[in-house]
Amino acid sequence: MQGNVWEWCHDYYEAVYYKQSPGQDPQGPASGYSHVLRGGSWCDEACYARAAERDHFGSFENGSSVGFRVVLELD
């Protein structure tokens, strides 16, 4: 999945969040302007095409290298 488009995540972005977050399953800040992006895109170098790669993108911005993944939760 990595490398096609940056995956726009539900989590809000805060530059120093991980310094103060829980070690397991951090949920991200409760609010913010930018959302977390993960995974790199077609217009980046190959080293960015990994799940741990993280960036941010404004909630009201758009671009050809950003997308999202549709998820269906089953009971």
CHARMM-style PDB file with segment names, atoms N, HN, CA, C and O in Angstrom:
ATOM      1  N   MET     1       0.809  -1.199   0.000  1.00  0.00      PROA
ATOM      2  CA  MET     1       0.000   0.000   0.000  1.00  0.00      PROA
ATOM      3  C   MET     1       0.857   1.269   0.000  1.00  0.00      PROA
ATOM      4  O   MET     1       0.443   2.293  -0.544  1.00  0.00      PROA
ATOM      5  N   GLN     2       2.031   1.210   0.598  1.00  0.00      PROA
ATOM      6  HN  GLN     2       2.368   0.379   1.039  1.00  0.00      PROA
ATOM      7  CA  GLN     2       2.858   2.411   0.667  1.00  0.00      PROA
ATOM      8  C   GLN     2       3.385   2.794  -0.709  1.00  0.00      PROA
ATOM      9  O   GLN     2       3.643   1.939  -1.556  1.00  0.00      PROA
ATOM     10  N   GLY     3       3.540   4.101  -0.911  1.00  0.00      PROA
ATOM     11  HN  GLY     3       3.332   4.795  -0.222  1.00  0.00      PROA
ATOM     12  CA  GLY     3       4.161   4.577  -2.127  1.00  0.00      PROA
ATOM     13  C   GLY     3       3.201   5.034  -3.212  1.00  0.00      PROA
ATOM     14  O   GLY     3       3.619   5.740  -4.130  1.00  0.00      PROA
ATOM     15  N   ASN     4       1.942   4.661  -3.142  1.00  0.00      PROA
ATOM     16  HN  ASN     4       1.602   4.088  -2.396  1.00  0.00      PROA
ATOM     17  CA  ASN     4       0.984   5.118  -4.141  1.00  0.00      PROA
ATOM     18  C   ASN     4       0.612   6.572  -3.845  1.00  0.00      PROA
ATOM     19  O   ASN     4       0.952   7.467  -4.619  1.00  0.00      PROA
ATOM     20  N   VAL     5      -0.075   6.810  -2.741  1.00  0.00      PROA
ATOM     21  HN  VAL     5      -0.351   6.084  -2.112  1.00  0.00      PROA
ATOM     22  CA  VAL     5      -0.339   8.166  -2.255  1.00  0.00      PROA
ATOM     23  C   VAL     5      -0.122   8.168  -0.745  1.00  0.00      PROA
ATOM     24  O   VAL     5      -0.223   7.127  -0.096  1.00  0.00      PROA
ATOM     25  N   TRP     6       0.175   9.334  -0.194  1.00  0.00      PROA
ATOM     26  HN  TRP     6       0.257  10.179  -0.722  1.00  0.00      PROA
ATOM     27  CA  TRP     6       0.239   9.460   1.260  1.00  0.00      PROA
ATOM     28  C   TRP     6      -1.135   9.098   1.812  1.00  0.00      PROA
ATOM     29  O   TRP     6      -2.151   9.533   1.272  1.00  0.00      PROA
ATOM     30  N   GLU     7      -1.178   8.312   2.875  1.00  0.00      PROA
ATOM     31  HN  GLU     7      -0.352   7.959   3.315  1.00  0.00      PROA
ATOM     32  CA  GLU     7      -2.455   7.939   3.475  1.00  0.00      PROA
ATOM     33  C   GLU     7      -2.851   8.986   4.506  1.00  0.00      PROA
ATOM     34  O   GLU     7      -2.169   9.162   5.516  1.00  0.00      PROA
ATOM     35  N   TRP     8      -3.954   9.677   4.248  1.00  0.00      PROA
ATOM     36  HN  TRP     8      -4.508   9.534   3.428  1.00  0.00      PROA
ATOM     37  CA  TRP     8      -4.492  10.693   5.148  1.00  0.00      PROA
ATOM     38  C   TRP     8      -5.174   9.969   6.292  1.00  0.00      PROA
ATOM     39  O   TRP     8      -6.143   9.242   6.074  1.00  0.00      PROA
ATOM     40  N   CYS     9      -4.676  10.159   7.522  1.00  0.00      PROA
ATOM     41  HN  CYS     9      -3.889  10.750   7.699  1.00  0.00      PROA
ATOM     42  CA  CYS     9      -5.181   9.431   8.687  1.00  0.00      PROA
ATOM     43  C   CYS     9      -6.147  10.287   9.506  1.00  0.00      PROA
ATOM     44  O   CYS     9      -6.140  11.514   9.408  1.00  0.00      PROA
ATOM     45  N   HSD    10      -6.956   9.641  10.293  1.00  0.00      PROA
ATOM     46  HN  HSD    10      -6.961   8.644  10.373  1.00  0.00      PROA
ATOM     47  CA  HSD    10      -7.917  10.324  11.159  1.00  0.00      PROA
ATOM     48  C   HSD    10      -7.217  11.133  12.251  1.00  0.00      PROA
ATOM     49  O   HSD    10      -7.740  12.166  12.671  1.00  0.00      PROA
ATOM     50  N   ASP    11      -6.063  10.695  12.715  1.00  0.00      PROA
ATOM     51  HN  ASP    11      -5.639   9.857  12.374  1.00  0.00      PROA
ATOM     52  CA  ASP    11      -5.342  11.361  13.806  1.00  0.00      PROA
ATOM     53  C   ASP    11      -4.933  12.777  13.436  1.00  0.00      PROA
ATOM     54  O   ASP    11      -4.485  13.039  12.319  1.00  0.00      PROA
ATOM     55  N   TYR    12      -5.095  13.686  14.389  1.00  0.00      PROA
ATOM     56  HN  TYR    12      -5.459  13.474  15.296  1.00  0.00      PROA
ATOM     57  CA  TYR    12      -4.572  15.032  14.197  1.00  0.00      PROA
ATOM     58  C   TYR    12      -3.065  15.027  14.431  1.00  0.00      PROA
ATOM     59  O   TYR    12      -2.543  14.179  15.156  1.00  0.00      PROA
ATOM     60  N   TYR    13      -2.385  15.961  13.825  1.00  0.00      PROA
ATOM     61  HN  TYR    13      -2.809  16.650  13.237  1.00  0.00      PROA
ATOM     62  CA  TYR    13      -0.926  16.041  13.902  1.00  0.00      PROA
ATOM     63  C   TYR    13      -0.497  17.069  14.946  1.00  0.00      PROA
ATOM     64  O   TYR    13      -1.070  18.154  15.042  1.00  0.00      PROA
ATOM     65  N   GLU    14       0.512  16.708  15.718  1.00  0.00      PROA
ATOM     66  HN  GLU    14       0.977  15.827  15.639  1.00  0.00      PROA
ATOM     67  CA  GLU    14       1.193  17.631  16.620  1.00  0.00      PROA
ATOM     68  C   GLU    14       2.666  17.225  16.617  1.00  0.00      PROA
ATOM     69  O   GLU    14       2.990  16.070  16.892  1.00  0.00      PROA
ATOM     70  N   ALA    15       3.544  18.153  16.313  1.00  0.00      PROA
ATOM     71  HN  ALA    15       3.280  19.091  16.090  1.00  0.00      PROA
ATOM     72  CA  ALA    15       4.963  17.848  16.099  1.00  0.00      PROA
ATOM     73  C   ALA    15       5.606  17.125  17.280  1.00  0.00      PROA
ATOM     74  O   ALA    15       6.431  16.238  17.063  1.00  0.00      PROA
ATOM     75  N   VAL    16       5.265  17.463  18.501  1.00  0.00      PROA
ATOM     76  HN  VAL    16       4.595  18.184  18.678  1.00  0.00      PROA
ATOM     77  CA  VAL    16       5.922  16.876  19.680  1.00  0.00      PROA
ATOM     78  C   VAL    16       5.041  15.850  20.389  1.00  0.00      PROA
ATOM     79  O   VAL    16       5.346  15.455  21.514  1.00  0.00      PROA
ATOM     80  N   TYR    17       3.963  15.415  19.758  1.00  0.00      PROA
ATOM     81  HN  TYR    17       3.714  15.735  18.844  1.00  0.00      PROA
ATOM     82  CA  TYR    17       3.016  14.515  20.427  1.00  0.00      PROA
ATOM     83  C   TYR    17       3.670  13.231  20.933  1.00  0.00      PROA
ATOM     84  O   TYR    17       3.408  12.815  22.062  1.00  0.00      PROA
ATOM     85  N   TYR    18       4.503  12.604  20.131  1.00  0.00      PROA
ATOM     86  HN  TYR    18       4.715  12.941  19.214  1.00  0.00      PROA
ATOM     87  CA  TYR    18       5.089  11.317  20.525  1.00  0.00      PROA
ATOM     88  C   TYR    18       6.048  11.418  21.698  1.00  0.00      PROA
ATOM     89  O   TYR    18       6.338  10.403  22.331  1.00  0.00      PROA
ATOM     90  N   LYS    19       6.539  12.581  22.003  1.00  0.00      PROA
ATOM     91  HN  LYS    19       6.303  13.406  21.488  1.00  0.00      PROA
ATOM     92  CA  LYS    19       7.409  12.748  23.172  1.00  0.00      PROA
ATOM     93  C   LYS    19       6.631  12.599  24.469  1.00  0.00      PROA
ATOM     94  O   LYS    19       7.215  12.272  25.502  1.00  0.00      PROA
ATOM     95  N   GLN    20       5.313  12.834  24.433  1.00  0.00      PROA
ATOM     96  HN  GLN    20       4.839  13.100  23.593  1.00  0.00      PROA
ATOM     97  CA  GLN    20       4.497  12.774  25.640  1.00  0.00      PROA
ATOM     98  C   GLN    20       3.363  11.752  25.553  1.00  0.00      PROA
ATOM     99  O   GLN    20       2.547  11.667  26.471  1.00  0.00      PROA
ATOM    100  N   SER    21       3.294  10.980  24.475  1.00  0.00      PROA
ATOM    101  HN  SER    21       3.957  11.049  23.729  1.00  0.00      PROA
ATOM    102  CA  SER    21       2.186  10.052  24.269  1.00  0.00      PROA
ATOM    103  C   SER    21       2.424   8.719  24.976  1.00  0.00      PROA
ATOM    104  O   SER    21       3.549   8.416  25.373  1.00  0.00      PROA
ATOM    105  N   PRO    22       1.353   7.916  25.135  1.00  0.00      PROA
ATOM    106  CA  PRO    22       1.533   6.564  25.669  1.00  0.00      PROA
ATOM    107  C   PRO    22       2.380   5.731  24.714  1.00  0.00      PROA
ATOM    108  O   PRO    22       2.350   5.948  23.502  1.00  0.00      PROA
ATOM    109  N   GLY    23       3.124   4.791  25.249  1.00  0.00      PROA
ATOM    110  HN  GLY    23       3.148   4.614  26.233  1.00  0.00      PROA
ATOM    111  CA  GLY    23       4.000   3.962  24.429  1.00  0.00      PROA
ATOM    112  C   GLY    23       3.264   2.996  23.524  1.00  0.00      PROA
ATOM    113  O   GLY    23       3.800   2.579  22.497  1.00  0.00      PROA
ATOM    114  N   GLN    24       2.042   2.635  23.888  1.00  0.00      PROA
ATOM    115  HN  GLN    24       1.606   2.974  24.722  1.00  0.00      PROA
ATOM    116  CA  GLN    24       1.280   1.668  23.107  1.00  0.00      PROA
ATOM    117  C   GLN    24      -0.022   2.301  22.614  1.00  0.00      PROA
ATOM    118  O   GLN    24      -0.775   2.875  23.401  1.00  0.00      PROA
ATOM    119  N   ASP    25      -0.278   2.198  21.332  1.00  0.00      PROA
ATOM    120  HN  ASP    25       0.334   1.732  20.692  1.00  0.00      PROA
ATOM    121  CA  ASP    25      -1.495   2.665  20.687  1.00  0.00      PROA
ATOM    122  C   ASP    25      -1.825   4.131  20.979  1.00  0.00      PROA
ATOM    123  O   ASP    25      -2.913   4.424  21.475  1.00  0.00      PROA
ATOM    124  N   PRO    26      -0.910   5.053  20.682  1.00  0.00      PROA
ATOM    125  CA  PRO    26      -1.224   6.473  20.900  1.00  0.00      PROA
ATOM    126  C   PRO    26      -2.338   6.924  19.958  1.00  0.00      PROA
ATOM    127  O   PRO    26      -2.328   6.584  18.775  1.00  0.00      PROA
ATOM    128  N   GLN    27      -3.282   7.677  20.472  1.00  0.00      PROA
ATOM    129  HN  GLN    27      -3.291   7.953  21.433  1.00  0.00      PROA
ATOM    130  CA  GLN    27      -4.455   8.090  19.699  1.00  0.00      PROA
ATOM    131  C   GLN    27      -4.294   9.431  19.006  1.00  0.00      PROA
ATOM    132  O   GLN    27      -5.116   9.780  18.159  1.00  0.00      PROA
ATOM    133  N   GLY    28      -3.267  10.187  19.336  1.00  0.00      PROA
ATOM    134  HN  GLY    28      -2.599   9.903  20.024  1.00  0.00      PROA
ATOM    135  CA  GLY    28      -3.078  11.505  18.746  1.00  0.00      PROA
ATOM    136  C   GLY    28      -3.832  12.564  19.522  1.00  0.00      PROA
ATOM    137  O   GLY    28      -4.664  12.240  20.370  1.00  0.00      PROA
ATOM    138  N   PRO    29      -3.547  13.845  19.236  1.00  0.00      PROA
ATOM    139  CA  PRO    29      -4.238  14.929  19.925  1.00  0.00      PROA
ATOM    140  C   PRO    29      -5.739  14.908  19.629  1.00  0.00      PROA
ATOM    141  O   PRO    29      -6.165  14.360  18.612  1.00  0.00      PROA
ATOM    142  N   ALA    30      -6.535  15.502  20.514  1.00  0.00      PROA
ATOM    143  HN  ALA    30      -6.189  15.947  21.340  1.00  0.00      PROA
ATOM    144  CA  ALA    30      -7.991  15.510  20.358  1.00  0.00      PROA
ATOM    145  C   ALA    30      -8.466  16.445  19.249  1.00  0.00      PROA
ATOM    146  O   ALA    30      -9.557  16.257  18.711  1.00  0.00      PROA
ATOM    147  N   SER    31      -7.663  17.449  18.903  1.00  0.00      PROA
ATOM    148  HN  SER    31      -6.777  17.601  19.341  1.00  0.00      PROA
ATOM    149  CA  SER    31      -8.056  18.386  17.857  1.00  0.00      PROA
ATOM    150  C   SER    31      -6.807  18.975  17.209  1.00  0.00      PROA
ATOM    151  O   SER    31      -5.692  18.775  17.689  1.00  0.00      PROA
ATOM    152  N   GLY    32      -7.007  19.700  16.117  1.00  0.00      PROA
ATOM    153  HN  GLY    32      -7.913  19.863  15.727  1.00  0.00      PROA
ATOM    154  CA  GLY    32      -5.885  20.328  15.436  1.00  0.00      PROA
ATOM    155  C   GLY    32      -6.266  20.763  14.037  1.00  0.00      PROA
ATOM    156  O   GLY    32      -7.399  20.552  13.606  1.00  0.00      PROA
ATOM    157  N   TYR    33      -5.332  21.366  13.328  1.00  0.00      PROA
ATOM    158  HN  TYR    33      -4.411  21.537  13.679  1.00  0.00      PROA
ATOM    159  CA  TYR    33      -5.564  21.823  11.959  1.00  0.00      PROA
ATOM    160  C   TYR    33      -5.130  20.774  10.944  1.00  0.00      PROA
ATOM    161  O   TYR    33      -5.813  20.542   9.946  1.00  0.00      PROA
ATOM    162  N   SER    34      -3.993  20.143  11.206  1.00  0.00      PROA
ATOM    163  HN  SER    34      -3.438  20.331  12.016  1.00  0.00      PROA
ATOM    164  CA  SER    34      -3.423  19.175  10.260  1.00  0.00      PROA
ATOM    165  C   SER    34      -3.695  17.749  10.699  1.00  0.00      PROA
ATOM    166  O   SER    34      -3.774  17.450  11.891  1.00  0.00      PROA
ATOM    167  N   HSD    35      -3.838  16.873   9.711  1.00  0.00      PROA
ATOM    168  HN  HSD    35      -3.774  17.116   8.743  1.00  0.00      PROA
ATOM    169  CA  HSD    35      -3.967  15.443   9.984  1.00  0.00      PROA
ATOM    170  C   HSD    35      -2.655  14.744   9.626  1.00  0.00      PROA
ATOM    171  O   HSD    35      -1.875  15.233   8.808  1.00  0.00      PROA
ATOM    172  N   VAL    36      -2.433  13.601  10.251  1.00  0.00      PROA
ATOM    173  HN  VAL    36      -3.067  13.204  10.915  1.00  0.00      PROA
ATOM    174  CA  VAL    36      -1.241  12.797   9.992  1.00  0.00      PROA
ATOM    175  C   VAL    36      -1.346  12.161   8.609  1.00  0.00      PROA
ATOM    176  O   VAL    36      -2.409  11.693   8.203  1.00  0.00      PROA
ATOM    177  N   LEU    37      -0.230  12.154   7.902  1.00  0.00      PROA
ATOM    178  HN  LEU    37       0.634  12.535   8.232  1.00  0.00      PROA
ATOM    179  CA  LEU    37      -0.088  11.415   6.649  1.00  0.00      PROA
ATOM    180  C   LEU    37       0.916  10.297   6.891  1.00  0.00      PROA
ATOM    181  O   LEU    37       1.880  10.482   7.633  1.00  0.00      PROA
ATOM    182  N   ARG    38       0.704   9.151   6.280  1.00  0.00      PROA
ATOM    183  HN  ARG    38      -0.079   9.000   5.677  1.00  0.00      PROA
ATOM    184  CA  ARG    38       1.643   8.036   6.412  1.00  0.00      PROA
ATOM    185  C   ARG    38       1.916   7.399   5.060  1.00  0.00      PROA
ATOM    186  O   ARG    38       1.043   7.353   4.193  1.00  0.00      PROA
ATOM    187  N   GLY    39       3.143   6.905   4.890  1.00  0.00      PROA
ATOM    188  HN  GLY    39       3.852   6.942   5.594  1.00  0.00      PROA
ATOM    189  CA  GLY    39       3.469   5.995   3.806  1.00  0.00      PROA
ATOM    190  C   GLY    39       4.103   6.508   2.538  1.00  0.00      PROA
ATOM    191  O   GLY    39       4.425   5.693   1.674  1.00  0.00      PROA
ATOM    192  N   GLY    40       4.305   7.796   2.362  1.00  0.00      PROA
ATOM    193  HN  GLY    40       4.044   8.458   3.065  1.00  0.00      PROA
ATOM    194  CA  GLY    40       4.936   8.281   1.146  1.00  0.00      PROA
ATOM    195  C   GLY    40       4.006   8.216  -0.059  1.00  0.00      PROA
ATOM    196  O   GLY    40       2.900   7.685   0.032  1.00  0.00      PROA
ATOM    197  N   SER    41       4.458   8.757  -1.187  1.00  0.00      PROA
ATOM    198  HN  SER    41       5.357   9.189  -1.260  1.00  0.00      PROA
ATOM    199  CA  SER    41       3.618   8.758  -2.388  1.00  0.00      PROA
ATOM    200  C   SER    41       4.467   8.565  -3.633  1.00  0.00      PROA
ATOM    201  O   SER    41       5.691   8.447  -3.561  1.00  0.00      PROA
ATOM    202  N   TRP    42       3.798   8.537  -4.763  1.00  0.00      PROA
ATOM    203  HN  TRP    42       2.805   8.634  -4.821  1.00  0.00      PROA
ATOM    204  CA  TRP    42       4.452   8.356  -6.057  1.00  0.00      PROA
ATOM    205  C   TRP    42       5.451   9.465  -6.374  1.00  0.00      PROA
ATOM    206  O   TRP    42       6.360   9.246  -7.174  1.00  0.00      PROA
ATOM    207  N   CYS    43       5.315  10.634  -5.781  1.00  0.00      PROA
ATOM    208  HN  CYS    43       4.576  10.812  -5.131  1.00  0.00      PROA
ATOM    209  CA  CYS    43       6.216  11.746  -6.116  1.00  0.00      PROA
ATOM    210  C   CYS    43       7.365  11.905  -5.118  1.00  0.00      PROA
ATOM    211  O   CYS    43       8.088  12.900  -5.172  1.00  0.00      PROA
ATOM    212  N   ASP    44       7.544  10.943  -4.208  1.00  0.00      PROA
ATOM    213  HN  ASP    44       6.956  10.135  -4.164  1.00  0.00      PROA
ATOM    214  CA  ASP    44       8.631  10.981  -3.229  1.00  0.00      PROA
ATOM    215  C   ASP    44       9.681   9.922  -3.540  1.00  0.00      PROA
ATOM    216  O   ASP    44       9.452   9.016  -4.342  1.00  0.00      PROA
ATOM    217  N   GLU    45      10.828  10.051  -2.897  1.00  0.00      PROA
ATOM    218  HN  GLU    45      11.013  10.787  -2.245  1.00  0.00      PROA
ATOM    219  CA  GLU    45      11.870   9.037  -3.028  1.00  0.00      PROA
ATOM    220  C   GLU    45      11.401   7.732  -2.390  1.00  0.00      PROA
ATOM    221  O   GLU    45      10.551   7.746  -1.500  1.00  0.00      PROA
ATOM    222  N   ALA    46      11.943   6.618  -2.836  1.00  0.00      PROA
ATOM    223  HN  ALA    46      12.633   6.606  -3.560  1.00  0.00      PROA
ATOM    224  CA  ALA    46      11.528   5.293  -2.364  1.00  0.00      PROA
ATOM    225  C   ALA    46      11.694   5.117  -0.856  1.00  0.00      PROA
ATOM    226  O   ALA    46      10.943   4.353  -0.250  1.00  0.00      PROA
ATOM    227  N   CYS    47      12.644   5.792  -0.241  1.00  0.00      PROA
ATOM    228  HN  CYS    47      13.254   6.412  -0.734  1.00  0.00      PROA
ATOM    229  CA  CYS    47      12.875   5.634   1.198  1.00  0.00      PROA
ATOM    230  C   CYS    47      11.685   6.111   2.034  1.00  0.00      PROA
ATOM    231  O   CYS    47      11.583   5.754   3.208  1.00  0.00      PROA
ATOM    232  N   TYR    48      10.785   6.909   1.456  1.00  0.00      PROA
ATOM    233  HN  TYR    48      10.868   7.199   0.503  1.00  0.00      PROA
ATOM    234  CA  TYR    48       9.604   7.389   2.180  1.00  0.00      PROA
ATOM    235  C   TYR    48       8.428   6.409   2.096  1.00  0.00      PROA
ATOM    236  O   TYR    48       7.424   6.599   2.782  1.00  0.00      PROA
ATOM    237  N   ALA    49       8.535   5.386   1.283  1.00  0.00      PROA
ATOM    238  HN  ALA    49       9.351   5.232   0.725  1.00  0.00      PROA
ATOM    239  CA  ALA    49       7.446   4.428   1.089  1.00  0.00      PROA
ATOM    240  C   ALA    49       7.492   3.351   2.172  1.00  0.00      PROA
ATOM    241  O   ALA    49       7.838   2.198   1.912  1.00  0.00      PROA
ATOM    242  N   ARG    50       7.134   3.755   3.390  1.00  0.00      PROA
ATOM    243  HN  ARG    50       6.853   4.692   3.601  1.00  0.00      PROA
ATOM    244  CA  ARG    50       7.096   2.824   4.520  1.00  0.00      PROA
ATOM    245  C   ARG    50       6.053   3.305   5.517  1.00  0.00      PROA
ATOM    246  O   ARG    50       5.810   4.506   5.634  1.00  0.00      PROA
ATOM    247  N   ALA    51       5.434   2.372   6.235  1.00  0.00      PROA
ATOM    248  HN  ALA    51       5.631   1.397   6.139  1.00  0.00      PROA
ATOM    249  CA  ALA    51       4.339   2.705   7.147  1.00  0.00      PROA
ATOM    250  C   ALA    51       4.767   3.657   8.262  1.00  0.00      PROA
ATOM    251  O   ALA    51       3.953   4.445   8.742  1.00  0.00      PROA
ATOM    252  N   ALA    52       6.012   3.597   8.676  1.00  0.00      PROA
ATOM    253  HN  ALA    52       6.674   2.957   8.287  1.00  0.00      PROA
ATOM    254  CA  ALA    52       6.484   4.455   9.760  1.00  0.00      PROA
ATOM    255  C   ALA    52       6.746   5.889   9.314  1.00  0.00      PROA
ATOM    256  O   ALA    52       6.934   6.770  10.153  1.00  0.00      PROA
ATOM    257  N   GLU    53       6.761   6.133   8.024  1.00  0.00      PROA
ATOM    258  HN  GLU    53       6.608   5.418   7.342  1.00  0.00      PROA
ATOM    259  CA  GLU    53       6.991   7.497   7.528  1.00  0.00      PROA
ATOM    260  C   GLU    53       5.776   8.353   7.864  1.00  0.00      PROA
ATOM    261  O   GLU    53       4.639   7.959   7.601  1.00  0.00      PROA
ATOM    262  N   ARG    54       6.020   9.522   8.444  1.00  0.00      PROA
ATOM    263  HN  ARG    54       6.943   9.842   8.658  1.00  0.00      PROA
ATOM    264  CA  ARG    54       4.929  10.355   8.957  1.00  0.00      PROA
ATOM    265  C   ARG    54       5.134  11.793   8.525  1.00  0.00      PROA
ATOM    266  O   ARG    54       6.251  12.309   8.572  1.00  0.00      PROA
ATOM    267  N   ASP    55       4.071  12.432   8.109  1.00  0.00      PROA
ATOM    268  HN  ASP    55       3.164  12.013   8.071  1.00  0.00      PROA
ATOM    269  CA  ASP    55       4.086  13.842   7.745  1.00  0.00      PROA
ATOM    270  C   ASP    55       2.737  14.418   8.142  1.00  0.00      PROA
ATOM    271  O   ASP    55       1.971  13.752   8.839  1.00  0.00      PROA
ATOM    272  N   HSD    56       2.429  15.627   7.722  1.00  0.00      PROA
ATOM    273  HN  HSD    56       3.051  16.167   7.156  1.00  0.00      PROA
ATOM    274  CA  HSD    56       1.122  16.201   8.048  1.00  0.00      PROA
ATOM    275  C   HSD    56       0.601  17.008   6.880  1.00  0.00      PROA
ATOM    276  O   HSD    56       1.354  17.413   5.994  1.00  0.00      PROA
ATOM    277  N   PHE    57      -0.705  17.235   6.894  1.00  0.00      PROA
ATOM    278  HN  PHE    57      -1.317  16.906   7.614  1.00  0.00      PROA
ATOM    279  CA  PHE    57      -1.387  17.898   5.785  1.00  0.00      PROA
ATOM    280  C   PHE    57      -2.603  18.603   6.353  1.00  0.00      PROA
ATOM    281  O   PHE    57      -3.337  18.019   7.151  1.00  0.00      PROA
ATOM    282  N   GLY    58      -2.829  19.840   5.960  1.00  0.00      PROA
ATOM    283  HN  GLY    58      -2.233  20.314   5.312  1.00  0.00      PROA
ATOM    284  CA  GLY    58      -3.971  20.607   6.457  1.00  0.00      PROA
ATOM    285  C   GLY    58      -5.298  19.935   6.141  1.00  0.00      PROA
ATOM    286  O   GLY    58      -5.472  19.358   5.068  1.00  0.00      PROA
ATOM    287  N   SER    59      -6.226  20.013   7.075  1.00  0.00      PROA
ATOM    288  HN  SER    59      -6.085  20.482   7.947  1.00  0.00      PROA
ATOM    289  CA  SER    59      -7.521  19.357   6.912  1.00  0.00      PROA
ATOM    290  C   SER    59      -8.308  19.852   5.711  1.00  0.00      PROA
ATOM    291  O   SER    59      -9.133  19.112   5.176  1.00  0.00      PROA
ATOM    292  N   PHE    60      -8.077  21.086   5.272  1.00  0.00      PROA
ATOM    293  HN  PHE    60      -7.407  21.688   5.708  1.00  0.00      PROA
ATOM    294  CA  PHE    60      -8.838  21.654   4.165  1.00  0.00      PROA
ATOM    295  C   PHE    60      -8.004  21.828   2.903  1.00  0.00      PROA
ATOM    296  O   PHE    60      -8.404  22.544   1.986  1.00  0.00      PROA
ATOM    297  N   GLU    61      -6.843  21.174   2.852  1.00  0.00      PROA
ATOM    298  HN  GLU    61      -6.518  20.592   3.597  1.00  0.00      PROA
ATOM    299  CA  GLU    61      -5.996  21.223   1.665  1.00  0.00      PROA
ATOM    300  C   GLU    61      -6.321  20.032   0.762  1.00  0.00      PROA
ATOM    301  O   GLU    61      -6.994  19.092   1.184  1.00  0.00      PROA
ATOM    302  N   ASN    62      -5.844  20.077  -0.468  1.00  0.00      PROA
ATOM    303  HN  ASN    62      -5.297  20.841  -0.811  1.00  0.00      PROA
ATOM    304  CA  ASN    62      -5.968  18.917  -1.346  1.00  0.00      PROA
ATOM    305  C   ASN    62      -4.698  18.781  -2.167  1.00  0.00      PROA
ATOM    306  O   ASN    62      -3.925  19.731  -2.292  1.00  0.00      PROA
ATOM    307  N   GLY    63      -4.486  17.610  -2.719  1.00  0.00      PROA
ATOM    308  HN  GLY    63      -5.113  16.838  -2.618  1.00  0.00      PROA
ATOM    309  CA  GLY    63      -3.293  17.360  -3.514  1.00  0.00      PROA
ATOM    310  C   GLY    63      -3.372  16.012  -4.201  1.00  0.00      PROA
ATOM    311  O   GLY    63      -4.104  15.127  -3.758  1.00  0.00      PROA
ATOM    312  N   SER    64      -2.626  15.852  -5.274  1.00  0.00      PROA
ATOM    313  HN  SER    64      -2.031  16.571  -5.633  1.00  0.00      PROA
ATOM    314  CA  SER    64      -2.677  14.609  -6.048  1.00  0.00      PROA
ATOM    315  C   SER    64      -1.866  13.484  -5.423  1.00  0.00      PROA
ATOM    316  O   SER    64      -1.905  12.355  -5.911  1.00  0.00      PROA
ATOM    317  N   SER    65      -1.135  13.769  -4.360  1.00  0.00      PROA
ATOM    318  HN  SER    65      -1.103  14.686  -3.964  1.00  0.00      PROA
ATOM    319  CA  SER    65      -0.332  12.721  -3.732  1.00  0.00      PROA
ATOM    320  C   SER    65      -0.879  12.319  -2.366  1.00  0.00      PROA
ATOM    321  O   SER    65      -0.171  11.686  -1.584  1.00  0.00      PROA
ATOM    322  N   VAL    66      -2.132  12.676  -2.065  1.00  0.00      PROA
ATOM    323  HN  VAL    66      -2.707  13.190  -2.701  1.00  0.00      PROA
ATOM    324  CA  VAL    66      -2.752  12.356  -0.776  1.00  0.00      PROA
ATOM    325  C   VAL    66      -4.076  11.642  -1.026  1.00  0.00      PROA
ATOM    326  O   VAL    66      -4.865  12.066  -1.871  1.00  0.00      PROA
ATOM    327  N   GLY    67      -4.316  10.565  -0.294  1.00  0.00      PROA
ATOM    328  HN  GLY    67      -3.675  10.221   0.392  1.00  0.00      PROA
ATOM    329  CA  GLY    67      -5.571   9.828  -0.400  1.00  0.00      PROA
ATOM    330  C   GLY    67      -5.934   9.232   0.941  1.00  0.00      PROA
ATOM    331  O   GLY    67      -5.309   9.560   1.950  1.00  0.00      PROA
ATOM    332  N   PHE    68      -6.926   8.368   0.974  1.00  0.00      PROA
ATOM    333  HN  PHE    68      -7.433   8.102   0.154  1.00  0.00      PROA
ATOM    334  CA  PHE    68      -7.305   7.705   2.214  1.00  0.00      PROA
ATOM    335  C   PHE    68      -7.755   6.294   1.896  1.00  0.00      PROA
ATOM    336  O   PHE    68      -8.038   5.956   0.747  1.00  0.00      PROA
ATOM    337  N   ARG    69      -7.815   5.482   2.929  1.00  0.00      PROA
ATOM    338  HN  ARG    69      -7.585   5.756   3.863  1.00  0.00      PROA
ATOM    339  CA  ARG    69      -8.201   4.087   2.780  1.00  0.00      PROA
ATOM    340  C   ARG    69      -9.585   3.896   3.396  1.00  0.00      PROA
ATOM    341  O   ARG    69      -9.819   4.316   4.529  1.00  0.00      PROA
ATOM    342  N   VAL    70     -10.485   3.279   2.676  1.00  0.00      PROA
ATOM    343  HN  VAL    70     -10.295   2.938   1.755  1.00  0.00      PROA
ATOM    344  CA  VAL    70     -11.825   3.008   3.192  1.00  0.00      PROA
ATOM    345  C   VAL    70     -11.765   1.715   4.009  1.00  0.00      PROA
ATOM    346  O   VAL    70     -11.215   0.709   3.560  1.00  0.00      PROA
ATOM    347  N   VAL    71     -12.336   1.758   5.206  1.00  0.00      PROA
ATOM    348  HN  VAL    71     -12.783   2.575   5.571  1.00  0.00      PROA
ATOM    349  CA  VAL    71     -12.315   0.608   6.108  1.00  0.00      PROA
ATOM    350  C   VAL    71     -13.739   0.264   6.517  1.00  0.00      PROA
ATOM    351  O   VAL    71     -14.526   1.155   6.837  1.00  0.00      PROA
ATOM    352  N   LEU    72     -14.071  -1.009   6.509  1.00  0.00      PROA
ATOM    353  HN  LEU    72     -13.432  -1.733   6.250  1.00  0.00      PROA
ATOM    354  CA  LEU    72     -15.357  -1.491   6.986  1.00  0.00      PROA
ATOM    355  C   LEU    72     -15.075  -2.376   8.192  1.00  0.00      PROA
ATOM    356  O   LEU    72     -14.393  -3.394   8.074  1.00  0.00      PROA
ATOM    357  N   GLU    73     -15.599  -1.989   9.351  1.00  0.00      PROA
ATOM    358  HN  GLU    73     -16.153  -1.163   9.447  1.00  0.00      PROA
ATOM    359  CA  GLU    73     -15.428  -2.792  10.557  1.00  0.00      PROA
ATOM    360  C   GLU    73     -16.581  -3.774  10.646  1.00  0.00      PROA
ATOM    361  O   GLU    73     -17.744  -3.381  10.551  1.00  0.00      PROA
ATOM    362  N   LEU    74     -16.264  -5.053  10.829  1.00  0.00      PROA
ATOM    363  HN  LEU    74     -15.319  -5.372  10.907  1.00  0.00      PROA
ATOM    364  CA  LEU    74     -17.267  -6.097  10.963  1.00  0.00      PROA
ATOM    365  C   LEU    74     -17.415  -6.470  12.431  1.00  0.00      PROA
ATOM    366  O   LEU    74     -16.437  -6.500  13.178  1.00  0.00      PROA
ATOM    367  N   ASP    75     -18.634  -6.750  12.831  1.00  0.00      PROA
ATOM    368  HN  ASP    75     -19.429  -6.726  12.225  1.00  0.00      PROA
ATOM    369  CA  ASP    75     -18.879  -7.181  14.225  1.00  0.00      PROA
ATOM    370  C   ASP    75     -18.461  -8.607  14.415  1.00  0.00      PROA
ATOM    371  OT1 ASP    75     -18.588  -9.147  15.514  1.00  0.00      PROA
TER     372      ASP     75
END
